[in-house]
Amino acid sequence: MDDRTDEPETYNHWTIVNIVFHHLAGQGLHPVLGETGNPGQAAADLLRALGIEPAPEGDRQVSENVKQRLAELREAAFGSA
């Protein structure tokens, strides 16, 4: 945590995952994340396991969740198109 603020420090999870994966590959390992779909949640979980809170800014999964919720609200308010 930064001494200048009470806010926890956050990182773009793809940057950290990229570093971790390159390190593992350099050790001869072949990491796989999100084999069955979008790896965003798995990447965020990996960061949390490392004690890092991923930032939602720029997170495609957050954006997709917002789009889905807005579509549900439009459907509820106006019916199907």
N, C-alpha and C positions, 0 to 999 in steps of 0.2 A: 504494500500500500504506500502511496506517495505521501510524504510528510506534509505537503502543501495543501492537501485536500482530504476530505473524508470519503470521496468517491473511490471505489476500487479501480485499479488499473485494468483496462480491457485490451484485447488484441483481436485482430481479424483472425478468426480460427483457421482460415486456409493458409495463412503465412506460417503459423506454428505447425500445423499438420504437415505442410510441405517440408519444413525443416526436420521434423521427426521422421517422416518417410524417407528422406534422403539419407539421414543418419542410419536408419535400419537397413536400407538398401546397400549402403557402404559397408555394413557388417555382413553382407551376404544373405540377408533376409528378404522376403518378398511380401511386404505388408499389403493387405487388401482391406478396404474400408467401404462399406455400403454396397456389397455385392449384388443386392437385390433391388437397388433403387438409389434414390438421392442420398449421398453420404453425409449431408449436412448435420443431421442429428447425431450420427455416430462420431463425426469430427468434434462437435460440441461436447459430447460425452467424454471423448478422449481428453480434451482440454480440462474439463472439470476434474477428471481423475488426476491430472497433473497440478491441480490447484489454481487453474487459470479460468476466469470467467469470460466466456466469449462475448463479444460485442454484437448486438443485433443489427447495427448499422451495416448495410450492404449485404446482409445475410439473405440469400435467395429464399430460404425456407420461410423466414419471417414474412417476406414479401408475398410468397405464394399463399401463406395462411391468411394474410390480410385480404388478398384477392378472393379467396374462397369464401371468407366470412362476408365480404361485401356482396358477392353473388347470392349467398343465402339470404341476406337481408333484402336485396332487390326482389328475389323470388317471393319472399314472405309479404312484401309490401305491394308488389305489382303483378304477381303471378308469373307464369312462364311466358316467354316471348313468342 
